[in-house]
Amino acid sequence: MRKILIPASLALLAGMTIANAAEVTGTIKAIDVSKTAIKLDNGKTYVVSSKTVDVSALKVGEKVRVTFRVVGKKNEASAIVGM
């Protein structure tokens, strides 16, 4: 029983971590390099870690896919990929 329970518990925890992440696609409408943030055509702003994404390499009008999670009231992006 224990042999089944431990892997099942670990799988559940891994699933919860993945479930917190979401993806959205859209066109960049504004870039704020000083705040390392972008605003998409959906009206939402996504703050990125300067360690994971180089905001200065992005361009207004570029279509992107953003992987993010909501932390408090902020959308924290972990990846931004051009499409």
N, C-alpha and C positions, 0 to 999 in steps of 0.2 A: 504494500500500500504506500509506504513511504517513497519507494522508487518512482511511483507515478505522480505523487503529490508534488514533489520538489520541481521536476521539469514543468509540470502544469502551472505551478505558481510563477516560475520564472517566465514562462511564455505569456502569462497574463500581465505581468509587470512590463514586459517589453511591448506588449500591445497597447498598454496605457500610455507609454511614452510616445509611441508613434501616433496615437489617436489625438494627442494634443496639437500636432502639426497640421496645418491646412495649406492649401495651394489656391492661388488666384492668378488669372491671366488678365493682362490689360495693357494699355498704352501709357507710358510715362508722360504726365502733364507738367510736372515740376520736380526739380532736384534742389535740395538744400545741402550743399557739401559740408557746411559748418556743423550742421546737426546730423549729418550722415543719414538723411531721410529722403524718400521719394514719395510723390503723390501720383496715384494712378487716376485713370479716367473714371473710376468708380467713386471718386471723391475721398477715398481713404488714404491715409499717410502710413508709410511703413518705415520704421527706424531700423537701420542695419548696423551691425558691428563692423567697425572699420577693419577688423581682423579677417572677416569672412568675405566681405564684398567691397570692391573699390568703387565707390559711388561716382568718383570723378571720371570713370571710364564709361558711365552710362550717358545716354543722350535723350533729351526731350523728344517725344514722338516715337521712341523705340518701343516695340511690343515685347513684353517680358512675361515670364512666369515667376511668381514670388512664392517661396515657401516660408511660412510664418507661423507664429503662435501668439496668442493674445496673453499679455502679462499685465495685469491690472487693467488700465484703459489704453495701453499701447499695443500696436501690432509690431512685434519684433521679428524682422526678417532674418532668416539664417542663410538663404540663398536667393539670388536673382539671376535668372538665365534668360538671355535674349532668344527670341523665337524667329 
